[in-house]
Amino acid sequence: MRRCWFEWGWKTALRTEGYDGRLVLVGEEAAQPYDRPPLSKQVLLGKCESQDIALTDEDLRAVLDAEWLLGTRATALDPASGALTLADGRSLHTDGVVIATGARARTLPGMPRLRGVHTLRTLDDARRLREDLSRPGRVVVVGGASDTRCPSSSPNRSRCYVSWDPKPPAS
């Protein structure tokens, strides 16, 4: 687990520093936490799967002794009362909250959701894109991040034509 301390340090620190109360981890994705950089490289190429990029294992989950609410989005926080509202209508009452929101992939303004148009931020995104890349066709990669070109190296070069645009549209 390469980045375990960076990603999970505060969670394990709670336990190692003596906190033995209820610990609830809420996450919009259904998957256990994982290392994101391999999504645009190894996962798209089929060289690794979710268990290979996992940031937790049974031992760490045992140390955390946490309640996992995966596939559940937090929608509101009332700091005065400590109430955290979840998308499914449940409410958690807390003594403290750590907000670790991450980021979302940018989409083209006004663009409807179209078949064959992908963003790459989650494990599910990588799986859907890998499936589409397995078929012949043209691939255009739009974006200027330092790792944006990685998906362009993933399609089977004998079956896909790839072009890359480093300048995303102005938002």
N, C-alpha and C positions, 0 to 999 in steps of 0.2 A: 504494500500500500504506500505508494510513492509520496503522496501529498497528504497523508492522513493527519499529521500534526497541524499543518496549515489549515486544512479544511475542518478538522474535528477537534482542534486543540481546546477551544472554549468548552465544548461539551464534556470532554474527558476531564478537564480541569475542575469542573463543578464537582465531579465525583471524587477525584483524587484530593481535592481540598476539603472534603468532608461533607459536602451537600448530600443529604440522603433523602430529600423530599421528592415529590412527584416531578418528573421531567417528561414533558410532552414535546415531541418534534412534529411540526406540521409542515407538510410539503405538497405543493400542487401536483408534482409528478408522482406517478404510482410506483416508480422504481426506487429502490434503495439508492442513497447517494453514490455518485460515481465521478470519475475523473473525466472532464469534458474534452480536453485537447485530442484524445484519440478518436473522437467521433468523426472528425473530418479526414482522418487518415486510416487507421487500422480498422475501424468499424465499417466504413464505406467499402474498403477492400475485402472485407470478410475475414480479416486476419485475427480478429478478436470479437468476443461477445461481452455481454453485460457483466458476467462474473469476472472477466479479465480486467475490467476497469473499475470494479467496485471499490469504494473507499471504506466500507465496513465489512467485517466478517463476523462469524458467530462469537468469537472471543470479545471483540470490541462492543458488540451489541449487548453481551452479558455484563461488561463493565459499566456501560451506560445505564442499564436497567431502565430504559425509557419506554414510554408509550409512543408508538409511531402512528401518526395519522397521515398516511401517504395517499395521494390522490385527492387531497382535501385542501382547498384554498382558503386562506384567511382573508376576510373582506373588510374588517373594521376592528379598530382597537380604541377602547375608551380608557385612557391612562388614569383618569380619576378613580374609576371603579375597578380597574384591572381586568375588564371583560374583553375577551377576544372573540369576535364573531366569525364563524366559519360559513362558507358558501352553502353548506347543507342546512343551515339554520341553527346548528348547535352553537353554544356559547361556552367558552372556557373561562374560568376565573383564575387569575394569576397573581402572584406576588412580584413577578418580574418577567420581562419579555426581551428576547434578543431578536432583532429584526435583521435577517440576512436574506435580502430579496434577490440577489443575483441580477440578471439582466434578461432582456427579451430581444429576440432578433428583430431588426427593423424590416418593415415591409414597404412596398411601393405605395405611396399615398393614393387612396381611392381604388386600389386594386382589389377586385373581388377574389375570393378563394377559388383558384382554378386547378383543375387536374393537371399534374405535371409541373406545377410551380411550387417550389419548396423553400423553406428557411431551414437553417441547420443550427439548432440550439440544444435539442434534447435527444435522448437515446431513441425515442420513437421517431423523431424527425430523421435521424440517420438511417433507421431501418426502412422507412418509407422511401427515402431517396435511393438507398441501395437497391431496392426492388425496381424502381423506375430505371436506374442506370443499367440494369441487367438486360434491358431491351435496346435494340438499335435505335439511333436517332441523334438529333443534334442537342448539345448541351451548351447553355450560356450561363456563366457564373458572373453575377453582379455583386460588387462590393469591394471595399478597399482595406479590409483588415489584413494584418500581416499573414494570417493563415488562410485567407480566402482562396488562394490558388490550390490548396490541398485537395478539395473535391475535384478540381479539374484534372488531377493526376489519377483519380480513382476510376473513371469509366474505362471500360475495355477499349483501348485505342483503335482496335480493328473494327469496332462496331459503333463508336460514337465520335462525332466531330465536336470539339470543344473550343469555345472562344471565351475570353475573360475580359471584363470591363472593370478596371480598377476604380472608376469614379461612380459611386452610387448617386442616384438622383438627389437633388437638393430637397430638403424637407422644410 
